[in-house]
Amino acid sequence: MRRLDHPEVRRAQRRELWAELLAAGIIFAAMLVMASAMQSCAGHASAQLDEDDALILARLTVHESGWDSPADAVLIHQVLLGIVERDGVSYARAAELAAPRLARCAVARRWVCGLDAGATRPASWPLASWERHRPRWLAMLEHARAVVAGEVESPCADAPRTWGSREDVLRGIRRGREWVDARCRGTANVGGRWR
């Protein structure tokens, strides 16, 4: 029978301890590699979501206010973010809730649904020159990217919950609804909320 303090026993114990430490080190290194890969994938997914959100926002802005109203992009973005936060839905779903007809392409200007990140001529584009409108689309898309990235200041003094034309608001007021204006500057649409 060997004694526990025998040199052979101590050497075996040390080898066992080193083997355990080496295994723990290998597991730790593998976990670091996996965490780094997951962070890289999350960053890519986030960048892709931002790009998708920017495309949604640019289409919605062109549909709702035309080519030349960048302040409306920020107004619309604020409304969509409010829906995301309030309802716990994705940005794309918030856009569907805010503008359901556009989401289904059930609009007079169906070509808006064909606007893409590559700025190719939409299939249902009208007779107007796409070459003349393409730079305007690219400018709106670039502006939408900046808006989604949080790089553009809000034109509204208060947080809007919805947007619409002045006629939409007047129609609601005539029906007895109360409008609380968000005091947005430089927008084609008005932002605010109904009470």
C-alpha positions in Angstrom: 0.0 0.0 0.0 1.4 3.4 -1.0 1.5 6.3 1.3 -0.2 9.6 0.2 2.9 11.6 0.7 5.0 9.3 -1.5 6.7 11.2 -4.4 5.0 9.1 -7.0 1.6 9.9 -5.7 2.4 13.6 -5.5 3.6 13.5 -9.1 0.4 11.8 -10.2 -1.7 14.4 -8.4 0.3 17.3 -10.0 -0.2 15.7 -13.5 -3.9 15.4 -12.8 -4.1 19.0 -11.6 -2.2 20.2 -14.7 -4.5 18.2 -17.0 -7.5 19.8 -15.3 -6.1 23.3 -15.6 -5.2 22.7 -19.3 -8.8 21.4 -20.0 -10.2 24.5 -18.2 -8.0 26.7 -20.3 -9.0 25.1 -23.5 -12.7 25.4 -22.6 -12.2 29.1 -21.7 -10.4 29.8 -25.0 -13.2 28.1 -26.9 -15.8 30.2 -25.1 -13.9 33.4 -25.9 -13.8 32.4 -29.6 -17.5 31.6 -29.6 -18.4 34.8 -27.8 -16.4 36.8 -30.3 -18.1 35.0 -33.2 -21.5 35.6 -31.8 -20.8 39.3 -31.2 -19.6 39.6 -34.8 -22.8 37.9 -36.0 -24.9 40.2 -33.8 -23.2 43.2 -35.2 -23.8 42.0 -38.8 -27.5 41.2 -38.0 -27.8 44.7 -36.4 -26.3 46.3 -39.4 -28.6 44.3 -41.7 -31.6 45.3 -39.6 -30.5 49.0 -39.8 -30.2 48.7 -43.6 -33.6 47.1 -43.9 -35.1 49.7 -41.6 -33.5 52.5 -43.6 -35.0 51.0 -46.8 -38.5 50.8 -45.2 -38.2 54.4 -43.9 -37.0 55.8 -47.3 -39.9 54.1 -49.1 -42.4 55.3 -46.6 -41.1 58.8 -46.7 -41.2 59.0 -50.5 -44.8 57.6 -50.4 -46.0 59.9 -47.6 -44.2 63.2 -48.5 -42.4 62.9 -51.8 -38.7 63.0 -52.7 -37.7 66.3 -51.1 -38.9 66.3 -47.5 -36.1 64.8 -45.4 -37.6 66.2 -42.1 -40.6 63.9 -42.7 -38.2 60.9 -42.6 -37.3 61.8 -39.0 -41.0 62.4 -38.1 -42.0 59.1 -39.5 -39.0 57.3 -37.9 -40.0 58.7 -34.5 -43.6 57.5 -34.9 -42.3 54.0 -35.9 -39.9 53.8 -33.0 -42.8 54.7 -30.7 -44.8 51.8 -32.1 -41.9 49.5 -31.7 -41.5 50.5 -28.1 -45.2 50.6 -27.2 -46.3 47.4 -29.0 -43.0 45.4 -28.8 -42.9 44.7 -32.6 -40.2 45.0 -35.2 -39.6 48.1 -37.2 -41.0 46.5 -40.3 -44.2 45.5 -38.4 -44.5 49.0 -37.0 -44.3 50.3 -40.6 -47.1 47.9 -41.6 -49.2 49.0 -38.7 -48.6 52.7 -39.5 -49.2 52.4 -43.3 -51.0 49.1 -44.0 -51.9 50.0 -47.6 -48.3 50.6 -48.5 -47.2 47.4 -46.8 -49.6 45.5 -49.1 -48.7 47.7 -52.1 -52.3 48.6 -52.4 -51.5 52.2 -53.3 -51.8 54.3 -56.4 -48.0 54.7 -56.6 -47.2 51.0 -56.6 -43.7 51.7 -57.9 -42.8 52.9 -54.3 -42.8 49.2 -53.3 -40.2 48.5 -56.0 -37.7 51.1 -54.7 -34.6 49.1 -53.6 -31.2 49.7 -52.1 -29.5 49.1 -55.5 -31.6 52.0 -57.0 -32.7 49.9 -59.9 -35.7 51.2 -61.9 -38.9 49.8 -60.2 -40.9 47.5 -62.5 -44.0 49.6 -62.2 -42.2 52.9 -62.7 -44.3 55.4 -64.6 -43.1 57.1 -67.8 -41.1 59.8 -66.0 -37.3 59.5 -66.4 -35.8 57.1 -63.8 -32.3 58.6 -64.4 -33.7 62.0 -63.1 -35.3 60.4 -60.1 -32.6 57.9 -59.2 -30.3 60.4 -57.5 -33.2 61.7 -55.5 -34.0 58.1 -54.4 -30.3 57.5 -53.4 -30.2 60.8 -51.5 -33.4 59.9 -49.6 -32.0 56.4 -48.9 -28.8 57.8 -47.5 -30.7 60.3 -45.4 -32.9 57.4 -44.0 -29.7 55.5 -43.1 -28.5 58.6 -41.1 -31.9 58.9 -39.5 -32.0 55.2 -38.5 -28.4 55.5 -37.1 -29.6 58.4 -34.9 -27.5 61.0 -36.6 -30.3 63.4 -37.5 -32.0 65.7 -35.0 -35.8 65.6 -34.7 -37.8 68.4 -36.2 -40.5 68.0 -33.6 -40.6 69.7 -30.2 -42.7 66.8 -28.7 -42.7 63.1 -29.5 -45.2 62.4 -32.3 -47.4 59.2 -32.1 -48.7 59.6 -35.7 -48.4 61.7 -38.7 -50.8 62.8 -41.5 -51.5 65.6 -43.9 -53.1 68.8 -42.6 -56.3 67.7 -44.3 -56.2 64.4 -42.4 -55.9 66.3 -39.1 -58.7 68.7 -40.0 -61.0 65.8 -41.0 -60.4 64.2 -37.6 -61.1 67.4 -35.8 -64.4 67.9 -37.7 -65.3 64.4 -36.5 -64.9 65.5 -32.9 -61.4 64.2 -32.2 -58.8 66.3 -30.4 -55.4 66.7 -32.0 -52.3 67.5 -29.9 -49.6 68.9 -32.2 -46.0 67.8 -31.8 -44.9 71.1 -33.3 -42.7 69.7 -36.1 -40.7 72.2 -38.2 -40.1 71.9 -41.9 -42.2 68.8 -42.5 -44.8 68.3 -45.3 -46.9 66.3 -42.9 -47.9 67.2 -39.4 -47.0 65.1 -36.4 -48.8 64.7 -33.1 -51.3 62.5 -31.4 -55.0 62.0 -31.0 -56.7 62.3 -27.7 
